[in-house]
Amino acid sequence: MFNKKQCYFCSQNLSEIDYKDTEMLRRFMSGQAKIIDPKYTGICAKHQRLLSAALKRGRILGLLPFVRQ
């Protein structure tokens, strides 16, 4: 049986995801710097959308890598 994980952002009462907090954002990136599927992270759909936007914004500004070598 599959147990659903609780959303990290809902449990911490975080309404916004800061793109400058790179350590927190790296938790949701794979080794190749890809965004991890919410099925594995347990993030709800609302926060997954905010997370992906923050990750993309961080990549554009050079805070996060697009790919790993």
Backbone as CSV, one residue per row, in Angstrom:
resi,resn,N_x,N_y,N_z,CA_x,CA_y,CA_z,C_x,C_y,C_z
1,MET,0.833,-1.175,0.000,0.000,0.000,0.000,0.882,1.244,0.000
2,PHE,0.445,2.262,-0.709,1.211,3.490,-0.870,0.738,4.526,0.143
3,ASN,1.655,5.023,0.965,1.324,6.084,1.913,1.715,7.423,1.326
4,LYS,0.768,8.347,1.300,1.039,9.669,0.749,1.834,10.489,1.747
5,LYS,2.911,11.109,1.253,3.718,11.984,2.090,3.011,13.324,2.263
6,GLN,3.322,14.004,3.327,2.787,15.337,3.549,3.652,16.351,2.810
7,CYS,3.005,17.354,2.269,3.723,18.418,1.559,4.644,19.148,2.527
8,TYR,5.905,19.307,2.143,6.899,19.981,2.984,6.499,21.427,3.259
9,PHE,6.016,22.130,2.250,5.688,23.543,2.382,4.403,23.751,3.177
10,CYS,3.424,22.851,3.043,2.194,22.942,3.832,2.485,22.664,5.302
11,SER,3.327,21.689,5.585,3.633,21.343,6.970,4.461,22.425,7.661
12,GLN,5.259,23.191,6.902,6.065,24.277,7.468,5.339,25.628,7.434
13,ASN,4.098,25.644,6.933,3.294,26.871,6.797,4.016,27.931,5.968
14,LEU,4.638,27.518,4.868,5.306,28.434,3.958,4.356,28.754,2.811
15,SER,4.003,30.025,2.665,3.085,30.402,1.594,3.837,30.766,0.318
16,GLU,5.072,31.267,0.472,5.867,31.623,-0.691,7.168,30.829,-0.690
17,ILE,7.686,30.573,-1.887,8.948,29.859,-2.037,9.965,30.850,-2.582
18,ASP,11.037,31.064,-1.816,12.036,32.059,-2.187,13.060,31.450,-3.139
19,TYR,13.223,32.053,-4.292,14.170,31.537,-5.283,15.620,31.752,-4.858
20,LYS,15.873,32.609,-3.867,17.234,32.867,-3.405,17.708,31.844,-2.369
21,ASP,16.779,31.037,-1.847,17.125,30.009,-0.857,17.560,28.745,-1.604
22,THR,18.797,28.743,-2.080,19.265,27.666,-2.957,19.407,26.333,-2.234
23,GLU,19.741,26.353,-0.951,19.894,25.093,-0.211,18.562,24.354,-0.131
24,MET,17.480,25.081,0.109,16.164,24.451,0.172,15.734,23.973,-1.213
25,LEU,16.020,24.755,-2.238,15.606,24.380,-3.592,16.373,23.160,-4.096
26,ARG,17.627,22.989,-3.671,18.420,21.836,-4.110,17.873,20.516,-3.582
27,ARG,17.087,20.570,-2.512,16.456,19.351,-1.985,15.494,18.734,-2.997
28,PHE,14.945,19.567,-3.880,13.942,19.131,-4.831,14.504,19.004,-6.242
29,MET,15.845,18.925,-6.357,16.510,18.728,-7.641,17.261,17.412,-7.618
30,SER,17.301,16.730,-8.761,18.030,15.468,-8.856,19.519,15.743,-9.046
31,GLY,20.294,14.680,-9.162,21.729,14.811,-9.368,22.090,15.473,-10.684
32,GLN,21.189,15.373,-11.669,21.423,16.020,-12.963,20.774,17.396,-13.028
33,ALA,20.379,17.942,-11.869,19.759,19.267,-11.736,18.381,19.328,-12.375
34,LYS,17.665,18.207,-12.397,16.289,18.193,-12.893,15.329,18.333,-11.707
35,ILE,14.129,18.835,-11.986,13.108,18.963,-10.959,12.548,17.572,-10.674
36,ILE,12.529,17.182,-9.400,12.053,15.849,-9.019,10.530,15.820,-9.055
37,ASP,9.986,14.711,-9.504,8.556,14.471,-9.611,7.887,14.603,-8.237
38,PRO,6.726,15.263,-8.167,6.056,15.406,-6.873,5.584,14.080,-6.279
39,LYS,5.507,13.053,-7.091,5.139,11.735,-6.568,6.186,11.233,-5.581
40,TYR,7.440,11.590,-5.796,8.524,11.156,-4.917,8.766,12.133,-3.770
41,THR,8.541,13.428,-4.006,8.788,14.420,-2.960,7.586,14.613,-2.047
42,GLY,6.383,14.312,-2.528,5.180,14.463,-1.717,4.634,15.876,-1.682
43,ILE,5.063,16.718,-2.597,4.608,18.109,-2.611,3.250,18.200,-3.306
44,CYS,2.373,19.047,-2.759,1.055,19.226,-3.363,1.187,20.006,-4.677
45,ALA,0.139,19.989,-5.479,0.174,20.585,-6.815,0.424,22.091,-6.764
46,LYS,-0.189,22.765,-5.795,-0.012,24.212,-5.670,1.447,24.563,-5.424
47,HIS,2.076,23.870,-4.491,3.460,24.175,-4.166,4.426,23.649,-5.229
48,GLN,4.040,22.619,-5.970,4.885,22.144,-7.064,4.981,23.206,-8.159
49,ARG,3.892,23.884,-8.431,3.913,24.963,-9.423,4.793,26.115,-8.954
50,LEU,4.656,26.495,-7.673,5.485,27.572,-7.132,6.955,27.168,-7.091
51,LEU,7.228,25.900,-6.757,8.603,25.402,-6.697,9.257,25.419,-8.068
52,SER,8.542,24.957,-9.081,9.133,24.927,-10.417,9.411,26.339,-10.928
53,ALA,8.534,27.283,-10.612,8.768,28.671,-11.015,9.991,29.239,-10.292
54,ALA,10.143,28.931,-9.000,11.293,29.422,-8.231,12.586,28.797,-8.740
55,LEU,12.561,27.501,-9.071,13.752,26.842,-9.608,14.154,27.451,-10.947
56,LYS,13.191,27.683,-11.796,13.487,28.272,-13.104,14.015,29.696,-12.969
57,ARG,13.450,30.458,-12.035,13.927,31.822,-11.797,15.357,31.803,-11.265
58,GLY,15.645,30.863,-10.364,16.996,30.736,-9.837,18.000,30.337,-10.903
59,ARG,17.569,29.510,-11.838,18.448,29.112,-12.948,18.773,30.305,-13.846
60,ILE,17.749,31.092,-14.166,17.940,32.249,-15.044,18.916,33.245,-14.419
61,LEU,18.821,33.440,-13.103,19.688,34.399,-12.426,21.064,33.831,-12.105
62,GLY,21.289,32.560,-12.386,22.597,31.965,-12.187,22.836,31.428,-10.789
63,LEU,21.798,31.331,-9.973,21.947,30.802,-8.617,21.951,29.278,-8.606
64,LEU,21.271,28.676,-9.575,21.172,27.219,-9.683,21.634,26.787,-11.075
65,PRO,22.172,25.581,-11.193,22.640,25.120,-12.505,21.478,24.629,-13.370
66,PHE,21.650,24.739,-14.677,20.697,24.142,-15.604,20.939,22.643,-15.714
67,VAL,22.202,22.250,-15.809,22.590,20.836,-15.872,23.853,20.629,-15.049
68,ARG,24.087,19.399,-14.647,25.344,19.058,-13.953,26.276,18.391,-14.934
69,GLN,27.549,18.659,-14.807,28.521,18.019,-15.682,28.927,16.692,-15.124
